[in-house]
């Protein structure tokens, strides 16, 4: 099969022929019809993820058709249309037993713990726990966007953020995850403030339901701007980018007893990210992490997509072939872009 491979962190990847994967006894091999390009893939390529072993094939947002199944798989068969969360759970650890597969103690992640979906085929573990059927009316490009950015944003806004109608929600960083969060929060009845440095990203945020927008490159203090626009601060604020600056701005833009949800990865050389804890204490703020969404939690999301309440298809702003992926991956460091880029490996 053809796949995107990198041999060294931060150096150009290339498309080459590699061996086809085989399914584990509990797993499947999926023919990848569409896969998303995510900032997490860029972090992995840069060497920010300790689970990666070189050489490596990135990619974790995918949808496709089951090509082969392992001997112990009974609930799925070749030809099934499927997607998968980016966290593949083991199904048997205490976290999984509690229904918290998104923080499985023995999780695997395509594109991180093993070769991923920037390829024509990908192997996925523990299929009975992790595969999500894709309804026939959903395109593969739309389904691929659910596996990380949209499902992650859905859980961050709805479950972790506990967003209620009429509340103010601030979204810092309007890339794929951030724009998904804008759309989901607006559909939940919240009033959304979108914050980004890109006018194009803010234009999309308005299109997807943001009531107010803040150009973080044009104001001295984005958090103050959010507080002013919301009459004292957001009830819920998401750092959908993942940087010390956006994390601090998200916390500082909250009102009393507000809820900060950290969605974007926060790699740092020391492993420590400064957080304005004095404000957290004084205003009794909540700091929450959000790490994807378990496969069993997908049905309500899929129903909202099927009903047209949520439109993840509108977030796909570009489609590229596998050969264009190495340069697009490298460009994410300087220009993350707005919306979602989908790769079609067979084009």
VOGU-3710 file (C-alpha; in Angstrom, 3 decimals, decimal comma):
1> xxxxxxxxxx> 0,000/0,000/0,000  0,977/3,667/-0,297  1,462/5,626/2,936  2,938/8,860/4,294  6,096/7,966/6,237  8,573/10,052/8,220  11,934/8,784/9,432  12,956/11,721/11,635  10,986/14,241/13,651  10,437/17,561/11,949
11> xxxxxxxxxx> 11,989/16,432/8,661  9,972/16,025/5,463  7,738/12,985/5,243  7,352/11,123/1,968  4,792/8,927/0,262  6,137/5,425/-0,327  5,128/1,794/-0,712  4,973/-0,141/2,579  3,611/-3,539/3,604  -0,145/-3,922/4,018
21> xxxxxxxxxx> -1,250/-4,301/7,676  -2,827/-7,479/9,036  -5,604/-7,522/11,674  -4,961/-8,615/15,245  -7,234/-11,386/16,512  -9,430/-8,724/18,160  -8,981/-6,125/15,431  -9,736/-5,214/11,842  -8,051/-3,678/8,833  -9,940/-0,752/7,306
31> xxxxxxxxxx> -9,583/0,487/3,749  -9,227/4,235/4,373  -11,610/6,253/2,219  -11,026/9,568/3,992  -8,810/10,792/6,816  -8,472/14,194/8,433  -5,331/16,277/8,808  -5,185/17,388/12,450  -2,843/19,590/14,463  -2,205/16,549/16,690
41> xxxxxxxxxx> -0,612/14,897/13,640  1,735/17,874/13,405  2,631/17,535/17,091  3,471/13,872/16,493  5,602/14,708/13,454  7,469/17,296/15,526  8,332/14,715/18,209  5,955/15,940/20,905  4,391/12,503/21,501  6,423/9,878/23,404
51> xxxxxxxxxx> 4,342/6,981/22,045  5,654/7,319/18,492  8,384/4,965/17,246  10,212/5,804/14,036  9,711/5,248/11,147  6,102/6,258/11,453  2,846/6,723/9,529  0,616/9,435/11,090  -3,151/9,883/10,864  -5,953/9,239/13,354
61> xxxxxxxxxx> -9,185/10,761/11,988  -10,556/8,206/9,567  -13,513/6,541/7,949  -13,621/3,679/5,525  -14,678/0,120/4,788  -13,612/-2,981/6,701  -11,240/-4,993/4,537  -10,371/-7,863/6,911  -11,360/-8,993/10,415  -9,497/-10,897/13,126
71> xxxxxxxxxx> -10,470/-14,386/14,248  -12,191/-13,173/17,436  -14,264/-10,406/15,822  -17,936/-11,350/15,526  -19,812/-8,039/15,404  -18,281/-6,664/12,220  -17,586/-8,013/8,763  -15,775/-6,984/5,578  -17,690/-4,327/3,681  -19,025/-2,523/6,774
81> xxxxxxxxxx> -18,717/1,278/6,682  -17,059/2,442/9,906  -15,295/5,213/11,725  -13,451/5,071/15,041  -12,545/7,396/17,946  -8,913/8,448/17,968  -8,625/6,709/21,368  -9,044/2,975/20,811  -9,931/1,362/24,133  -9,019/-2,089/25,448
91> xxxxxxxxxx> -12,525/-2,716/26,767  -11,394/-4,474/29,952  -9,520/-2,042/32,231  -11,250/-0,267/35,165  -11,736/2,921/33,115  -13,419/0,970/30,312  -15,576/-0,907/32,813  -16,783/2,478/34,061  -17,673/3,548/30,508  -14,740/5,941/30,244
101> xxxxxxxxxx> -13,060/4,432/27,203  -11,719/7,840/26,181  -9,234/7,560/29,077  -8,606/3,806/28,765  -5,592/2,695/30,770  -4,281/0,565/27,874  -5,459/2,666/24,984  -4,002/2,563/21,503  -4,160/5,447/19,059  -3,731/5,026/15,312
111> xxxxxxxxxx> -1,092/7,443/14,133  0,587/7,515/17,548  0,975/4,151/19,300  1,008/2,412/15,907  0,868/3,294/12,224  -2,100/5,419/11,310  -4,469/6,393/8,528  -2,314/8,503/6,193  -2,308/5,328/4,166  -4,569/3,197/2,026
121> xxxxxxxxxx> -5,152/0,727/4,870  -4,981/0,940/8,670  -5,145/-1,678/11,426  -7,440/-0,960/14,392  -7,466/-2,815/17,712  -10,357/-4,177/19,815  -12,922/-3,701/17,091  -15,929/-4,720/19,180  -15,315/-1,811/21,570  -14,156/0,853/19,154
131> xxxxxxxxxx> -15,830/0,704/15,752  -18,720/3,074/15,043  -21,048/2,226/12,138  -21,277/5,002/9,556  -24,844/5,601/8,319  -25,159/5,315/4,528  -26,252/8,952/4,206  -22,951/10,219/5,692  -20,049/10,705/3,327  -16,704/9,259/4,309
141> xxxxxxxxxx> -15,254/12,787/4,482  -17,925/13,824/6,977  -17,515/10,625/9,005  -13,736/11,050/9,159  -14,141/14,466/10,754  -16,135/12,933/13,620  -13,312/10,744/14,930  -11,258/13,505/16,485  -12,164/17,131/15,952  -15,959/16,973/15,967
151> xxxxxxxxxx> -16,447/14,238/18,565  -13,794/15,850/20,750  -15,523/19,222/20,483  -18,936/17,638/21,133  -17,843/16,043/24,378  -15,882/19,154/25,432  -18,888/21,438/24,958  -21,732/19,146/26,030  -20,339/16,689/28,586  -17,269/18,344/30,083
161> xxxxxxxxxx> -18,304/21,982/29,668  -21,941/21,253/30,612  -23,013/24,074/28,337  -26,567/25,307/28,918  -28,823/27,429/26,690  -28,222/31,141/27,163  -24,704/30,765/28,539  -21,728/32,490/27,004  -19,119/30,147/25,540  -15,705/31,423/24,450
171> xxxxxxxxxx> -13,724/29,380/21,947  -10,021/30,204/21,703  -8,584/28,950/18,429  -10,854/28,423/15,439  -9,225/25,577/13,580  -11,005/22,261/13,052  -11,761/21,576/16,730  -12,569/25,204/17,519  -14,999/25,689/14,644  -16,662/22,402/15,571
181> xxxxxxxxxx> -17,032/23,728/19,126  -18,536/26,977/17,828  -21,131/25,078/15,804  -21,982/22,673/18,640  -22,221/25,386/21,302  -24,440/27,545/19,084  -26,674/24,534/18,350  -26,896/23,964/22,120  -28,422/27,412/22,547  -25,303/29,140/23,853
191> xxxxxxxxxx> -23,999/32,524/22,791  -20,515/32,069/21,374  -17,484/34,353/21,326  -14,867/33,121/18,854  -11,239/34,169/19,366  -8,512/33,766/16,747  -5,770/35,697/14,975  -7,069/34,795/11,501  -9,811/36,876/9,868  -10,684/33,884/7,663
201> xxxxxxxxxx> -11,156/31,668/10,719  -13,342/34,297/12,376  -15,443/34,624/9,215  -16,095/30,885/9,361  -16,879/31,128/13,073  -19,557/33,737/12,312  -20,947/31,485/9,592  -21,202/28,592/12,051  -22,979/30,538/14,766  -20,601/32,806/16,689
211> xxxxxxxxxx> -22,437/35,826/18,081  -19,216/37,789/18,658  -15,652/37,537/17,370  -12,359/38,739/18,784  -9,294/39,206/16,600  -6,595/38,322/19,126  -3,944/39,993/16,969  -5,763/43,330/17,081  -6,432/43,691/20,827  -4,016/44,072/23,712
221> xxxxxxxxxx> -5,823/41,566/25,940  -8,161/38,992/24,321  -9,417/37,845/27,743  -10,486/41,383/28,627  -12,250/41,668/25,267  -14,162/38,458/26,033  -15,137/39,734/29,486  -16,425/42,981/28,020  -18,429/41,285/25,263  -20,028/38,820/27,668
231> xxxxxxxxxx> -20,851/41,218/30,486  -18,339/39,856/32,961  -16,864/36,772/31,363  -17,784/33,509/29,685  -19,570/30,762/31,580  -17,582/28,172/29,621  -14,314/28,697/27,777  -12,383/26,266/25,586  -8,744/26,380/24,589  -9,131/24,572/21,281
241> xxxxxxxxxx> -5,629/25,431/20,043  -3,288/24,460/22,840  -0,683/27,075/23,720  0,297/28,832/26,952  -1,208/32,051/25,605  -4,575/30,618/24,606  -4,812/28,563/27,796  -4,231/31,632/29,967  -6,602/33,764/27,899  -9,310/31,113/28,228
251> xxxxxxxxxx> -8,986/31,023/32,022  -8,719/34,811/32,348  -11,823/35,352/30,199  -14,133/33,412/32,546  -16,678/34,871/34,930  -16,993/33,753/38,530  -17,419/29,982/38,877  -16,810/29,567/35,159  -15,534/26,398/33,499  -12,327/26,176/31,459
261> xxxxxxxxxx> -12,028/23,128/29,176  -8,567/22,301/27,842  -8,896/20,576/24,484  -5,787/21,572/22,522  -2,563/19,763/23,366  -0,077/21,726/25,460  3,411/20,342/24,830  6,289/22,145/26,501  9,996/21,359/26,975  9,534/21,107/30,746
271> xxxxxxxxxx> 6,125/19,433/30,730  4,715/22,391/32,685  2,281/25,029/31,392  1,686/28,203/33,435  -1,956/28,628/34,454  -3,293/31,748/36,262  -4,171/29,832/39,416  -4,736/32,951/41,524  -7,773/33,715/39,379  -8,866/30,076/39,533
281> xxxxxxxxxx> -8,910/30,276/43,340  -10,433/33,721/43,678  -13,299/33,066/41,237  -13,734/29,350/42,075  -13,159/28,348/38,480  -13,229/24,770/37,241  -10,367/23,432/35,101  -11,390/20,455/32,974  -9,615/18,296/30,444  -11,339/16,712/27,459
291> xxxxxxxxxx> -9,813/13,755/25,615  -11,946/12,584/22,724  -15,157/10,602/23,094  -15,884/6,904/23,580  -17,475/4,936/20,740  -20,579/4,149/22,807  -21,277/7,906/23,146  -21,570/8,509/19,381  -25,317/7,791/18,813  -26,623/11,184/20,100
301> xxxxxxxxxx> -24,021/12,974/17,996  -24,845/10,915/14,902  -28,555/11,591/15,401  -27,964/15,354/15,478  -25,853/15,065/12,325  -28,524/12,924/10,627  -31,191/15,478/11,561  -29,142/18,343/10,133  -28,853/20,123/13,487  -25,083/19,727/13,268
311> xxxxxxxxxx> -23,299/20,014/9,909  -19,710/18,736/10,199  -19,634/18,490/6,407  -19,588/22,292/6,215  -16,322/22,336/8,166  -14,455/20,473/5,413  -12,814/23,318/3,538  -10,295/21,387/1,440  -9,688/17,882/0,098  -6,233/16,690/-0,920
321> xxxxxxxxxx> -4,592/13,548/-2,253  -2,060/11,470/-0,340  0,815/12,945/-2,356  0,002/16,452/-1,063  -0,068/15,372/2,575  3,634/15,746/3,549  3,716/19,432/2,623  0,295/20,090/4,182  1,434/18,419/7,415  4,579/20,543/7,603
331> xxxxxxxxxx> 2,621/23,749/6,913  0,432/23,273/9,979  3,179/24,562/12,261  3,130/28,052/10,777  -0,402/28,157/9,395  -2,803/25,754/11,125  -5,610/26,956/8,870  -9,334/27,250/9,357  -11,758/24,431/8,850  -10,859/20,836/8,090
341> xxxxxxx> -8,598/19,282/5,488  -9,531/15,759/4,391  -7,136/13,375/2,677  -8,441/10,814/0,199  -5,707/8,133/-0,012  -6,994/6,505/-3,202  -7,089/9,699/-5,281
//
